[in-house]
Each structure stands twice: as C-alpha cells, then as structure tokens.
C-alpha cells in the first residue's frame, strides 16, 4: 500500500512554517526566503530554477529524493496561491507553465474550479472534501506510488491530527519568526505516534525524520 509522506517541509525554531502577512508579493509573509535558504543553496535546489552550482552535502542528498516514488500530491489553498487567488481566473499557481510536481495534485480549497492541466504531467484538481476522502482520491490517482502532503501548515496539521501521515521529513531552520502559522499547535503527544530521528547539517539546519510506529 502506498505511503503518505511529507517531504522537506521547513519550520523555524519556534515552530512556524510560514510567516505573517502572506500576499502575492510575499508568498511566505514576513519570513521571506529565510525558511528555504538551505534548499536554494543546494545543487538540486539550483537545478530546479535552471541554475548551476550549489552544495552537495546532506541537504542536497535528502532534497534529491523529492520525486522518488511519488505518484500524487495534496496541498492547501495557500500553497497553490496568494490570498484571493480564486478571484483571478488566470492564476495557475506559483510555478509557471511546467510545475515541479509532474503528477496529479489535489488542492484542498472551498473555491472549486475545473481541473487545470499544465506541462510535464501536472494536473491540479480542486476539492472541498475532508482529508481522508482527498487522500483516497490521491491514492487512486497515484497508482500504487506514494502520496505527498505538500503543505501548507494547516494541511499538515489536519492530516497529522487524523493520523493519516506515515512518514514526515521536517527541516528545522535556526531562525525565530515569532509570528505566522505554527505547526505544533494542537498536536501534543505526537511523539507517541512516530519514531523520530535527527540529522544535523553543516548548513545549520536539522533534518527531523518521523516514521509511524509499527509502519
């Protein structure tokens, strides 16, 4: 059976996965690019943006598993677009004509629209179904491969609360945001559900791996 995975999701030392004040000009609010600087510095991260160079250490090795075994993605409305994107019929997401997913993507939103097919095999489906139902749709579309829970923070929290995540990779970034959307709220005792391992990187980030107990 396919697994439900979270990959490469960055949080601050105080647990925020995004900043305050999200907009089209500031997709992560006042956090800016600080949560993801570790990613952009890697060889794999630079390749995603058509650049050369980059680091080749543990961050790059882990990030390069991004597409391995993934057959579908689930994301929230705020990952797909800025506040109010649903009023812009021309909005197709942050990623241009060829998004990096190359799979069916299920966007959990109250603002439903027809499926959006882009280059490279990415097809966005918009649904207001609850997490368990969306996961069932994504698993069927994944054809036996894994389903990635892509974020944002509220989507991760919803799937964690319903115990629907099998494996989660978080990246703790050594910054304090102070405000925004926190991941851990309402998830007391989560450590009883997962076996947790950590790996420190010379870049300053810490990789946290959560594997469901008995999974």
Order of alpha helices (4+ residues) and beta strands (2+ residues): beta-beta-alpha-alpha-alpha-beta-alpha-beta-beta-beta-alpha-beta-alpha-beta-beta-beta-beta
